[in-house]
């Protein structure tokens, strides 16, 4: 009997023993014997009834909606040229199969598009995540969602979480800061908006995604790297004191101000009760009181770094005005007219929303209410702060236009609860108006001397004192010494982590970002082999190692290169750039030591003028389903094109035929390898499955039956595990092996082509790249553990 079968029987016996001890599984809740959480909280109901955020007559519907599971929602990646093909596949295939389907006695409703999301690219269904994962009838749909999510074509994201990026009104030239970005679903939306025009490989804008939690930064990297953008940088800082960055503008150093800022702050999360049921028993007003100060500091830091005329969206997944209107009102009051709330009532038509409120009270966890700051006893003034109360001056309150805020209630459109406010910066913040010239101020704005707005006890603005002449002279000398090291690093193109004296680092130590010098001999054979266009921005190529052979080459946009080179001493960068070339161990004999990487092929393709083979749709199917097919398997046109082409890395391009509307109608670009007698594609498993689905090929593989698993001997299981462990770096090893065999032995030693039916495709693909977990994250050259247990969206 196999090991898996024994483990499964042991689990069944343990479950049966628990049920016997607990008097039956139904009463005990889940198999673990834990009692089911009661979805009641008297303090919660008392608090929100008193505040009146729910319209009269809707309270019962509001509470009933909170007790129902949150529906599953998904978003189709909008910037990909084949978004419409994915939408067509969803509508015509997977959604139709859900018609008249019942799961656990519950009729499955047909998925509906979110009426307020553009171009039908977001959908929701009454299926919860638990049902999707566990139900055999939905296994095919679930596999589709998982596979497409892995390759970045679909994001499973809560509906209300999609609102803030939409209200930012992002354009491809915008410089964007996401202050509290993990786990990254909103960041992914921002990246999509930058790449709205897929014909532009390098938009002028970029996204800097920040999170204070080092481990969650790697979850953020995983999300962002699915989209293969050279315009994203992940950094690790406390959002309330994120440093000012500087950039080089025509030889001058200037502070970087952002056109758009997403400020999705940490919150109590009582709008997430439908998916995080622990909130029911843990909720108390104390959570909001403790978070208010942090939320205000983060929002203040955000507006400081916002460019004039720029837009910042403040959002929480909380319904509490202490975390919402109170933060916005305090920010508006101390901005002295520099900020205003934007009227977005005409944006996102179809979205049901409630206006912000202007009157609220503060309640302690013992149920004690306070209407004004003067009523708070001195022993409570550490818990309750003056900024938590509404403004009493009616004229000031009216000028704030707090009703322009948005509050999303769960029962209106079957969503979670949410709050959004859109701020526009009309002029510099009052405490920044006396700011000296940039090149004089920059040395003063690093480390502990960062200038931020703080709140005094009575809520008034603080006054920034000018440094003395002696302090200026001392800091100037220190800065000159630091600049010598910084300038030397910039000349060498090395952007490492900040020195430990300047910033205490937590988490993993990151490898440096080393830009290729302009005269690096490594690039010459690459440029010649692929006939790269003269406009190719080779200065934007970087590696993650200073010594030894460069195994991978990555690419960033020109703007992010500017940011990296000018801020490496003050910024902890976790990840940036996309992989465009990988070293091939025997590549030199084929004219180039580096082969193309699928991750960056859509960015590179506009600059490549050689080694491109146009293939028909039948050829694409062969490439994606057969391991190493002979050239004789391909169309005669393809065979002619490769006849006179030297062995090595190639680009395989499919262009749709308008005269064949039933064929795939979006272009495909694949990385491949041409051998003496064969042609193959180097594409990650989930991306292969994606293209095959778009071409109408059935790739669903049902779970193997328990009887088949039990019949497997332990020797077979162990042998499979050993084989899996040995397949390290499978893309490089496989194509190295193929090229060696063909070079040394020739045609007779070529691997025979693999034939496979539609139902066997996924098995073949698993064998082809078992360990290819889509080598999309090049975090520090080493694997890093990722803690995904605490996600925000």
N, C-alpha and C positions, 0 to 999 in steps of 0.2 A: 504493500500500500504506500502511496506517495506521501510526502511530508505535508503537502497542502491538504490532502484528504484527512489526515490525522488531526491537523489543527482545526479543520472545520468540524469534525465530530466532537472534539474536545470543547469547542465553543458551544455546540448544540447541547452537550451534556450540562455545561455550566449554566446555560440559559434555562434549561429545564429545572435544575436545582433551585435557581433563584425564584422561578415561578411557583415551585412547591412551597418554598419558605414564605413567599409573599402572598400566598393564597390566590394566585392567579395574576397573569400579566396585565389584564385589563385595568385592575385597580392600581397596580403599581406603576403605571405609566410606561416608560421605556423598559427595555430588557434589563437594564442595569438596576432596576428596582427603585430609582429615584422618583419621588412624587412629582407630578406635573405642576408647573408654576401656575398659581391662580392669578388670572389677569384682573386683579382688583388693586386699587390703591386709593384709600379714602382721602389722603392728603392731596394727591394729584387732582382728584375731582373737585375737592373743596377750593383749591387754589385757582384752577382755571374757570370754574363757575363764577367765582368772585370777580376775576379780571374781565370776564365777558368777551373773550376773543372769539367765541363761537356764537354765531347769530342766534337770536331767540327762536326756539322751536326746533333747533337742529342738534341739541345736546345728545339725545339718545342715538341719533344716527352717527354722530362723531365718535361716541364711545364704542358703538357696535363695530364701526370700521377699524378702530384701534385693536379690537380683539380678534379680527380676522387676519389670516396670514397675508403677507405682502405678495402681490402677483409678480411673476417673473417678467422682467423687461429686458430687451436687447436693443442694441443700436448698431446699425450697419455703418462701417467705416466710410465716411462720406467722401474723402479725397481720392480714393482709389478709382481708377478709370473703370473698373469692373463692378462698382457698387450697384449699378442697375442690374447687372447679371446676377449678383447675389440676391437682390430683391426679387427678381423674376423666379429664381430657383426656390426661394422661400415660399412665395405665393403659389406657384404652380405645382410644387412637389410636396414639401413638408407640411404646409398648412392644410392642403387638401386631405392629406392622410389623417389629420386630426378630426375631420368631420365625423359626427355621430359616434365619437369614441367616448367610452366611459372608463374611468379609473377609480377603483374603490367605491363604486356606486355613484360617483359624481360625474356628471356630463362635462366633457371638456369643451369649453367655449372656443370658438374660432378666435385666434389672435387678432387684435385690432391695432391699427396704427395710432400713435399718439397724435391727436389732431393738431397740436401746436408745434410739433417738430417738423422742420422743413423736409420736403421731398419724400415723405413716407419712409424715412430712414430709421425710425424708432417704433418698436412694437411692444405690446404687452399682452399677457395671457393670464387666465385665472389659475394656471398651474404654479404651485409653489416649487421652490428649489428642491425640497425633500421629495416631492412626488416625481419631479423630473429625473432625479438620480435613481430612485428605487423602482419605478414602474417598468416592467418588461415591455408593455405596449409602447412606451415612449423612448425605448432604448435607442432606436434609430435617430430620432430627433435630438436626443441628448448627445449622442456621438457627434452629430453634425455641429451642435453648438460648441462642444469642447474643442473639436478640431479647428473650426473656423476662428474661435477665440484665440487659440494658440498662435495662429499665423496672422493675427491682427485684422482680420476682415470683419469680425463681429466683436463687440464689447458687451458683456452682460453687466448692465449698470442700472441702478435705481432711477426711475423716471425723474424724480425731482432733482436728482444730482446732475441732470443734463441741463438744467436751467441756467446756472451762473455763467458757463462759457458762452452760451447763446447771447446772453445780455451784455457780454463784453464787446460785441461787434468787432471781432478781430479781422484784420486785413493782413495779407502776406508780408507787409513791410513793418509790422508792429514788433517792438521789443516788449516781451511779456515776462512778468514775474509771477510764478505760482508759489505763494508764501508757505502754505501748509499742504503739500501736494500729495503725499502718500494716502492711499495706495496707487493713485494715478489715473483713475478713469476720466476725471476732468482734464488732467494734463494731456491725455490722449486726444480729447476733443480739440484742445488748443492746437496741438500739432497738426491735426487734420485741417484746421482752418488756415494754418500757414501754407499748407500745400494744396490750397484750393485749385490752383492751376498746375496740373501735373507736368506740363511742358516746361516748367521752370524748376530745374533740379536744385537750385540754391536760392530760396527766397531771401529777401533782405532782412527779414525779421528772424527772431529766435525765441525759444522758451527756456528760461532758467527755472527749474523746478526744485524747490527747497523743502526739506523736512528736518525736524530737530532729532528724530529718532534714527540712529545709524542703521539699525537692522531694517526698518521700514523703507529706508532709502533704496535698498536692494530690491524690495518688492516694487518700488517705483521704477527702478531701472528695468525690471522685467516687463512691466506694463508698457513703458515708453519705447523699448527696443523692438517691440512687435511691429512698430510702424516704420522702422528703418529710415529715420530722418537724421540728416547731418546738422539739424538746427535745434537740438535739445541738449541741455546740460543739466545734470543732477548734482546738487550741492547739499551739504549737511551743516546747517546752522540753526541757531535759535531765531525764529522768525521775528521776535520782539527786538532783537538787536542785530539783525542781519547787516553786514557791513556795506558801506557805500563802495561801489565798484567804480573804476575809472577806465576810460578807453582813449585811444589815440585818435584824434581828429585832425588831420592835416599837420601832424607833427606836434600838436598841442595836447596836453592831458586835460580831459574834461570828465566831470562826474557823469556816470551813466544814470539817466532818468528813464523810467519805463513808460511806454505808451499805454499799456494795459497791465493791471495787477488783479490777480484773483486772490482774495483774502477769505478762504474757507477755513475759519478758525476752529480750534478744538472747542467742543461744547458738551453740555449735559446729555444731549442725544435723546430727549424725550419724544422727538418726532420719529424715532426709529423703533418704537415699541412693537411694531408689527413684525419686525425681523429679529430684533434683539430683545427677546422676552424677559431677560434678566432685569431690564429697566423697570418693569412693573414692581418688583419687590425692592429694588435699590433706590428708586426715585425719591428725592427730597429736595426742597428748595436750597439746601446748603450747597449742592453741586453748582448751581448757577451763581450763588454769592461768591464762591471760591474762584470761579472761572472769569467773572466779569473783568477783574483787573488785567488779567493776561490778555483777554480778548481786546480790551481797549488799547493796551500797549502794542499789540500786533497791528491793529488797524492804524494806529498813529504812525508806526514805523512805515507802514505801507504808503500812506498819503505823503509822507516825507519824500519817498523815492519815486513818486508819481510825477510825470512831466506835466507842465501846464497844458490844459486842454485834454489831458488824458482821462481815462475812465477806470475806476476801481470798483469791483463788485465785492461786497461784504456778504457772507452767507453763513448760516448755521443750519444744522438739522435739529434745531430746538424751536419750541413754540414760545419760550419764556421771554417776555419783554426786557428782563434784566440783562439777558445776553444779546438782545436784538435792538429794540428802539432806544434803550438806555445808552448803549454803546454809541449808536449813531448820533443821538442827541448831544452827548458829551463831546464827540468829535466835531460836530458842526459848531457847537458853542465856542470851543477854544480855537477853531479855525478862523473866527472873526470874518466870515464872508469869503474865505479862500476856497471853501468847498460848498457844493450844493447837491441836493438830491435830484437825480434825473427823473423825469416823468417817462416811464416806460409802459404806460397803460396801453399804448397802441402796438407795442411789440409782443410777439408771440400770441397772435390772435388764436383763440380757442382754449387758452390756459385760464382756468378758473382760479381767481386769487382774491384774497381779502386785503383791504388797505391796512397800512400800519396804524397803530393806536397812539393816542396822545396822552392818555391818562392811565396810570397803573399804580399799584402799591407794592411794597416790599414785605415779604413774609418770612419769618424764621422757621426752622424745621419743627419747632414746638407749636406752630400755629399762630404766633403773635404777629400782628400786622402793624406796619408803620406807613403813614402817608407822606410825611415830610422828614427831612434830615434833622430838623430841630427836635423831633419827637424821639429820636434814638438815644437811649441812655449811654453814658460814657463807656460802660463796660461792654457795650455791643458795637462800638464804633470801629473796632478792628474787623468785624464781620461785615458790617454794612458801611458803604462809602457814599459820599454825597452824589457821586456821578450815577448812582443807581436810581435816583429819583427823577421824575419828569420836571421839565423847566416850568417854573411858576409864572414867569413873565409871559402874558398872553400874546403880546406882539412878537416876542422872540420865538415863541412856540409856533405861531402861525407862519412866520418866515421860514421855519425849518422844513415845512411841508412833509412832516413825517408820514402823512397818509400816502406818500409816493412809494413807501416800502411795500414789499409783497410778503404776505403770509399764505402759505399753501396748507389747507386743511385736508386731512386724509379722506374724509367722506365725500368730498366734492368730485374727485376724479379717480377714486380708488388708488391713492398713492400714499407715500409717507408724508410726515409733516416737515415743513421747511420754511426758512425765512431768507429773503434776499433784499439787499439795498444797493442801488447803483449810484455811486458818487462821482462827480466831475470836479476836477481841480481847475479853478479859474485863475489863481495867482499863487505865488509861493506862500508857504505856511508862515504865520507871524514870527515865529522864533527863528526862521531862516532868512528873513529879509535883510539882515545886516551881515549876511555871509560874505566874507572876503572873496577875492578872486580865486578861481578854482585852483590854479597851480600853487598858490600860497596855502590854501585851506587843506589840500589833500593830505599833507603829512600829519595834520592835526586830527584827521578823521579815521584813525585806525585804532584797533584794539580797544583799550578801556576809555580812550578819550572820544569815543563815538558820540556825536551830538544827537541826542534824542529828546523828544518832548516828554516830560514827566508830569504827573499830577500831584499837586500839593494837597494838603489835607482839606482845604476848602474848595478844591476843584479849580483854582485859578491857574493861569498859564505861568510857567516858570520863565525866568529871565536868564539868558545865556551870557555869562560874563566873558569879556575879551581877555585872552591870555596876556600876561605881562611880557615886557620886552625880553627880560632874562629867560623866561620860559621859552619864548620864541627862538632865541639864539641857541639854547641848549638842544631843543628839539630839532632845529635846523641842522646842527652838526651830526646828531644821531641819524637823521634822515639821509644825509649825504653818504654816511658810511653804509647804510642799508641799501641805498640806491646803487652803490658800486657792485654789490653782489647781485642785485636784481637785474641791472643792466647786462652784467656778464651772462647771467642765465638766459636773458632774452636774446642775446646775440647767438647763444648756442641753441636757442629754440626749446629750452627745457622748462617745463612748467610742473614743478613738484608740489607736494603738500606744503602748507605753511609751517614755518619753524615752530618747534615745541614751545619756545619762550614766548611767542606771540599768542599762541592759541593752544589750549589743552585739547589734545585729540582723543576721541573715544572711538571704539570699534576697530575695524580693520585698517591697516596701514596701506594706503593706496600707492600703486606704482606711478612714476611721473609720466607726464605727457610730453613727449619729445618730438618736436616738429622736424621734418626732414630739411636739411640745409638746401639752399637753391642749387648748389653744385654737387649734391650727393650723387656719386656714380651708380648707386643702387637704382635710380630712377631711369637712367638712360636706356637700358635694354627693355624696360617696361614700356616706355614711350615708343620705342621703335617697333616692338613686337605687336602692339595693339594699335599702332598708328594713331596715337592720341592727338586730338585737335590742339593747335597752338594755344587756344584759349583755356585749356585745362588748367585749373588752379592748383598746381603742384605744391605751392607753398602751404596749402591746407592739409597736406598729408602728415600724419603723425604715427608714432609707435608708442608702446608702453614700456620700452626698455632702453637703457642707456648703454649697456654693455652686451657683447655677444651678437649673435645673428638676430636680425629683425625677422620674426616669424609672421607677424601680421601687420598690415598697413591699414590705418583707419583714416577717415576723412571728416572734417568739420566745415561749416560754412565760414566765409571770410570774417563775418561779424563775431562769431564765437571764437575764432582764432585771436582776434583783437582782444576780447575779454580775457581769454586764457593768459596771453602773454603779459598783460598789464596788471593782473591781480593774483598771481600764483602765491604771493607771500601772505595774502589776507583771506584766501578763500579755500575751503576744503571741497575739492571736486571729487565726486564719487565716480561719475561716468560721463563720457561725451563721445560723439563721433560714431560712425558706422563702419564696419569692416568692408573693405573693397577688394583687397588682395590677400591671399594666403601663400606662404612659401611652400613650394613643392620640392621635396627632397632631391628629386632627380630632374628638376626643371631645367637646369642649365643646358642639358643636352638637347632640349627642344627649343632653345632660343630665348627662354625667359624663366627665371627662377620662381616667378609668382603666378599663381592661377587666380582667376576671377572668383569672387565670393558672391553667392546669391543674395546675401543681405544687402549689398550695396549696388547691385547690378542696375537698378532703375535710376540711380544717381549717376553711375558711370556711363551708361549706354549712349547718351547724347554726345559724348566726347570720343567714342570709339569708332574708328573708320576701317578697321581690318578685322579679319577672323569672325565675320558675321555670316551666319548661314540662315537664310529664310526657309522655314519649314511649313508644311501644310498641317492640317489638324490631325490627320491620320498619323503623321510622323510624331506629333506631340504625344499622342496616345501611346505609341510604341516606346518613346523615351521615358514616359512616366510609369509604365507598367512592366517593362522588361529590364533586367539588371544590367546587361552589357550586350545589347543586340548587335548582330553583324550588320555591316553597311547594306548588305543585300536585302535586308528587311525594309529599308526605307524607299521612298519614291525615287524614280529615276532622276528627277530634278535635283533632289538632295544629294544623290550619289555623284552627279556631275560636279556639284559645287565643292564637294569635299575631296574630289579626286586629286586635284593639284595643290591642296592645302597641307601645310606641314603639320605634324603631330603636335598636340598641346591643347591648352585651354582655348575655348571658343564661346561665342555668343550664339544662342539659338533663338530666333525671333519668329513669332507667329503674328501675321497681320490678318484681320478678319476679312472675309469676302462679302461685300454688300449684296452680291447676287445670290448668296446662300444664307437667307435669313435664319434658317434653322440651326446653322452652325454657331459656335461661340462668336459673339460680336464685340469682343474687347481684345486688344493686343496683349501678347504674353512675351516676356523676355526671360530666358533661362540661361544659367551657366552650364557649360558642358565640357566634355573632353573628347578629343578625336584621337583614336588610336590607328594602327595600321589597317585593321579590318573591322573596327567597331566604332560606335558612337554612343556616348552615354550622357545623361544629365546628372548634375550634382545639385539636387534640390532636397530640402528637408522634408520629412515624411508628411507633416500636416499640410505643407504647401502643395505637395504632390496630390494629396487627396482633394484639396480645394480645387485645383485646376481640373481634375478628373470629374468632380461633381459639376463644375460649370459646363463641361462638355457632355454631360448627360450620362456618364459612365457610373454604374452602380458600384459603390465602394463600401456599403454597409457590411459589417461582419458581426454576426450574432455571437453572444457569449457562448462559450463551449459548455456543453451539458455536464452536470456533476458526474454522471457515469463515466464520461470520457476522461475526466480528471482523475477519478478513482482508479481507472485502469492503467494510468501512467505509473511506471515503476519509479522507485526512488532514484535508481541509477540514471534514468532518462532526465528526471528533474535536475539532478545535480550536474549532469553533463550540459544541460541547457544553460544553467546558471554560470558555469565556468566559461562557456562560449560567450555569454553576454558580457561577463567581466573583461574578457580578453579583447573585445571590440572597442578599443579606445581610439578616439579621434578617427572615426570610421571613414569619413570622406577622404582624408589624406591617405590613409592606409590603402583603401580600395583602389584609388586611382593610381597610386604609386605602384601597387602590385600589378595592375593591368598594364601600365606602361613598361614596367620591367619585363614582363612576360613577352610582350609584343616586340620589344627591342632585342631581346636575347634569343628567343626561340622562333618568333615569327608567327605566321598564320596558323600553323598546326597547333600551337599552344593556346590559341585564343579560346576564351571561355565560350561555351555554346550558349546560344540565346535561350532565354526562358520564356516559355509560352504560359499564358495564364488567362483564365476566364474572368469575367467581371466579378464574380463572387470571391475570387482568390486574390484580388488585387492588393488588398490591404495586407494580407499575409506576406506577399512578395515584397511590398514596400518596407514592412517591418524587418525582413531579412536584409534588405538593401542598406538601411541605415538605422540599425537597432539603437545605437547610442547617440544618434543625431538628435539631440533635444533642441534642435534649431539653435546653433551656436551663435545666438544673437546677442549675448551679453558678454563683453570682454572685461568684466570687472576684475581688474588687478591680476590677470593671467592665472589666477587660482580660483577653485570653486569656493564659494562662500555660502554658509548656511543662511537661509532666509526665513524669518519669522513672519508668517502671514496670518497669524491668529488674531491680530487686532487690526481690523480694517475699518475704515471710516465710511466708505460709500456702500 
